[in-house]
């Protein structure tokens, strides 16, 4: 069963104080994701995370997804340690990044060429810019509730409050020019009929359509992704998959391989970098040629410069991670562990007579506290967010760490981890049930 967290040590209190004095709200910008740990990470090993008060947590946050092998995996650590003797960054092509590019092209169905970035936010931004340069149009269609990082175009209708009529966007951040808002159209995820109408009405102005193949933890209904592919092909509009989360998680070839729907461009990140800052734009050579400097005089060239683009340390970690993921049985183990926990989560909460919808893929999922089916952003508004926050807090107090709205699974999670988590979920469910009676 869960163990009550130990009180904060003086070391941890001092660190928290320094954070509050020196960083806005004392955080990294990630604390708004509907969870607050209240502790400082000391180290991670395998499936566990440790704080400065000697508390151990079964980690389903996993750095927000990249640590699919768990923390400090020996193969990744050894590869990085060996390469550090050769340097840390060069600003020019190097062997690890070239080898990683080759592996990505082998693995990801849409990837004919690769251009590296340092984050998923930059990768989605670059995908949209490349589509605009290629298509010579300005507007991007995205889906309400979809999160594509924090670039200005992505932060439209992520968590809208006003629920405007489609395809009108709602700005989701201060500091975004109104001119940006005017270049983004919004459609409801999993609604092919509305999406078809919006694309038909606006196809002459659309540069691209960007979508998370699984939006946050909302799985695509049967035919949605294929229908979207058919629509964009009909109007010759580039289809962009944001696979920052799903790339190398759903399958070695990502969600496009898993679902059998191939986009024109894709954004990658997280797992691909093995826990180090790395992202990528991948796609058809015809579109990716916009990054070729020989086009500089044509006006089609997209300059994409970054001090750490193609960092060899990140590439080395990525290569070591992908080598582990290619081993036979790895994805079966990942999915079996996730299926066991996901099924138990649903069973326990149902037995406690708490209205819930367990949503997502076996490799990343969570619960909405509602009796209503969940298929798109607006249906998620029926959920009780205060119940989710309480549930997360009860788990954390007993030694289970998760994101605000995700259990990320890793191959490091053992059967013992899963059983202990199930026991803790049972405790949390009983406590929540008692407060609802």
N, C-alpha and C positions, 0 to 999 in steps of 0.2 A: 504494500500500500504506500501511499505518498508520505513523505516526511515533511513536517512543518519547516519552513525556511528558518535558518539561523538569523539572529538579529545582525544588523549591519555592523561591520567592524569599523574601527576608527579610520583605517586606511581607506575604506570604501566611502565613508562619510566625507573625508577630506577630498577625495577625487570628485565626488558629486558636487561638493562646494566649489571646487575649481571650475568644473564644467559650467555651473550656473553663473559664475563670475565672468567667464571668458567666451562663452558661446551663446548665441540667442536661444533662450529657453533651456540652456544646458544640454542641447541635443544636436544631432547631426542632420536634422531635417527629416528623419525617418520616424520620429515619435508620433507624427500625426496619423500614422497608419493604423489607428485604433488599438494600439497596445502600448503599455508603458511598463518596462521591466522594473524600474526603480533600483537597478543595480548596474555595476560596471563589469564588463566582461574581462576576466583575467586570462583565460586560455580555453582552447577547445581541443578535445582529443576524441577521435572517433565520433560516436553519436552523442557525446556529452559536451556541455559547456559549463564552465566554472566561474564563479564571481570572486570578489575579494573578501567575502565573508565565509569562504569555504563551503558554499552551497553548490550542489551538483544538479544539473538540469538535463533531462532528456531533450535534445534539441531538435525541434521540428521547424525552427526558423531558418537554420542552416545558412546564415548570411543572406537571407531572402532568396535562397534557392541554389546558389552556385555550388555549395559543398555537397554534391551528390554522392561523393565517396566518404563523406564525413570529414571531420577536422583533422589536419596534420597527417594525411594519409602518407605512409612511408614512401611509396613510389613517387608521389608528387614532391614531398619534402626532399628526398634524395636527389631528384633531378634538378630542382631549383638550387639546392646547395652546391651541386657540382658546377652548375653554369655560372653561379655568382663569381667564381674565380676568373671568368672571362670578361666581366663587365656587366653593366646594368642597363644601358641604353645607348643607341648609336645614331638615331635619326635617319638611317639608311637601311636598305634590305639586309637581312641576316638569315642564317640557316634555319633557326627555329621557326621564324615567322613564315618563311617560304614552305617549310615542311607542313606547318599547320594549314596554310592555304591549300596545299595539295590534298590534305586529309579532308578538309571541309568540302572541296569540290567532289571528292569521292563519295562523301557521305550524304550530302544534302541535294535532293533531286533538282532544285531550281538553280543550284550554284554552278555557273559556268566560269565566273570570275569572282574574286573576293577583294574587297577593300576594307582595311582594318580601321577601327576607331578605338576609343578608350572607354566607352560606356554604351549601354543600351539606349539611353536618351539620344546620344549623338548618332547612333546607328539608325534609329527610326527617323530622326531629323534628316539624315543623309538620304535615306530611302525616298522620303517625300521630295527632297530637292532634286534628286536624280530623276524621279518621275516627271517633275515639272520641266526640267531641262530637256528630257527626251520627248515629251509629249507637246511641249511648247504651250502649255495651259497653266493656269494658276490654282485652280481649286482642287481641294482634297476632300474626299468623303471618308468620314470615320464613323464609328458606332458609339451611340450613347452609352456611357459607363466604361468604355474602353480606355485603358491606360497605356500610353505609349511613351512613358517618361515625362520629362518636365520641360521640353521645348515648347515654344509659344503655340505652335500648331497643335501639338498633342493635348495641351491643357484647355481643350474646348469640350464642354459637356461631359466631363469625367464624373463629377458628382453634382449634377445640376439641381438647383432648388426650385426653379420656376417651371420646369417641364413645358418648355415652349413647343409650339407645333413644329413637326419635322418639315424641312431640314434645317431650321434655325438653330444656331449654336449659342451656348451660354459660356462666357469666359469663366475659367476656373481659377484665376490667379490675378493678383494685382500686378501692374506693370506690363501688361500685354497690350500693344497698340490695337485700336479698334480696326485698323486696316487688316490685321491678321485675322480677326474674327470673320471678316467679310470674305475670306478665302477658304473657309471650312464649312462643309455641309455635314449634317448629322442624320443618321438613320438608326432605327431600333435593331439591335442584334437579334438574330433568329427570325426576323420578319422579312422574308424574301419578297413578299408582295409590295410592301412599302418601299423597300430598297430598289426594287425594279422600277417603280414609278419615279423615284428621285433620280436614278441614273438615266432613265429615258428622257426626263425633262431637262437634265443638265449635262448630258454626255459631251456636248460640244465645248463645255467649259472645264471638264474634269481632267486633271493631270493624273490622278491615281485614286485608288480605293485602298485604305489600310485597315486591317482587322487583326485582332488576336484570334487565331483559329479556335482556341478555347478562351473566351473572354473572361479574364480573371479566373473564376472557377465555374463559369457557366459553359456547359458543353454545347456544341452545335447540334441543333435538331437535324434529323435525317434529311439530307438533301440541301441544307442551307449553304454549306461551303461550295458544293458542286454547282449549285444554282448561281452563286456569286461568281464563280469562275466562268460559267457560261455567259453571264451578263457582261462581265468586263471584256471577255474575248469578243463578244458580238460587237461592242463599240470600240474595240482596240484600246482599251484603257488599262494601264498596268495595275495588276493586283499585287498588293504588298501584304505579306504575312509578317506580323510582329511575333517572332519566335524567340524573343529574349528569354522567356520563361520555358517555353515548350521545346526549344532546340536541344537535342541530345537528351531530353528527359522523357518524352513520350515514346521515342524510339531513337535509334542511332541517327536516322535521317530526319528526326524531328516530327512535328505534327503533320507536316505535308506528306511525309512518308506514312505515318500512322493512319491518317484519314484518306490518303490517296488523292489529294487535290494539290496541284502544283501551281504556286504563284509565279509571278514574273520577277519579283524582288522579295527578299526577306532580310529582316534584322535579327542578328544573333548576339548573344552575350552570356552572362552568368556562367553556366557549366563550361562553355568553350574556353574560358580563361582560367579554369581550375582554382578560382578564388582570388585571382589577380585582376586588376582593371583591364578589361579587353572587351571590345565589341566588334561587330563586322556587318558590312552590307554585302549581300551576295545576290546574284541574279543572272539573268540572261545577258550574254555578251553584247547583244545589240543595245541594251540599255546601259550596261556598265561602261560602255565606251565613252560616256560623258566624262569619265575621270581621266581620259587619255589627253595629256597636255598638248598633243599634236593638233587638237581641236581648238587651241587657244584663240586663234584668229577668227573662228566661226561664230563665236558667241554661245556655243553649246557647251563649252568646257566648264566643268565644275571643279574648282580648286578645293582640295580637301587636305588641309595641312594641320598636323598636330605633333607636338614635341615627342609624345610617347606613342604615337601610332606605330604599331608593329613592334612593340616592346618585346625583347627576346626572353625576358624572365617570365612574363605573362604567357608567351607562346610556349615556353618550356613546360610550364605548369599545365597548360591546356593540352599539349601533346601527351603528357604523362597521364592526365585524367582520361582522355579519350582512349588511350591504350588499355586502361582498366575497363572502360565501358564496353570495349569490343570483346572482352573475354566471354566465352560461352556461359550462358545462364545468368548473366548480370541483370538483364532487363526482366527476366522471369522472377528473380529474387526481389527486385525493386517492386514489381507489380504485385507479387504475392503478399509482401509485407503490407503494402498500402491497402490492398483489398481486405486483408484481415482486420486492420485497424478501422478502415472506413465502414465495413459491415458492422463491427462491434459498436462503433459510435452511434450508428443509426439504431441498432437494436436496443442499446442501453437507454437512449433518450426516449425511444418509443415506449419501452417498458415503464419508464418513469412518468409516462403520460404527459410529456412535454412536447408541444407541437413543434416539429422540426422538419426541415428539408436538408438532407445531406447531399451536397452537390459537388461535382468535379470529376476528375480522373483519378485512377488509383494511385498515381504518382504525386498528385497535389489536389487537395480537396478541403472542404470545411462544411460547417453547418450554418443554416439560416434558421432562426427561431421564428417560424411561421408555419401555418397549416396550408398556405397557398403555394401552388407550383411556382418554381423559379425558372424563368427562361430568358429574361432580359433585365435591363437596369430597373425599369419601372416596377417590375414584379418584386424586385428585392426590397422595395420601399415598404412592403408589408411586414418585413422582418422586424423583430424587436432587438435593436442594437444594444440596448442596455442589458438585455439578457446575455447577448454574446460577450459583452465586456465583462460581465460578472463570471461567466463560464471561463473565459480566458484567465481571469484573476484567480479563480479557484484552482485551475490547473497549475498556474505558476506557483502558487503558494505550496503546492504539493510536489513541485519539481518537474513540471512539464512546461517547456517554453515553445510557443508557437507565434506565428504572425497574427495580426489582427483578424485576418480573414483567410488564413491558409495553414494547413498542415503540409509542409514539404517533406516528402519521404526521401531517404537515402539508402544506399546499399549497406551503410554502416549500422543501421538499426537492426538489432538482434531480436530473436523471438522473446528473449527476456525483457528487452525494452518495450516491445509491443504489449506483452502481458502486463507489465507494470503500468503502462499508459492506460490500458483498458481498465485496470483496477482503479486508477486515479479518476478516470472519467466516470466510473460508477459512483465513487465517493462524491464527486462534484454534482452529478445528476441527482443523487439523493438529497444533497443540501439545497439544490435549486428547487426540487420538488417540494420540500418542506416549506419553503418560503412562498410557494404558489398556492398551497392548500389554505 
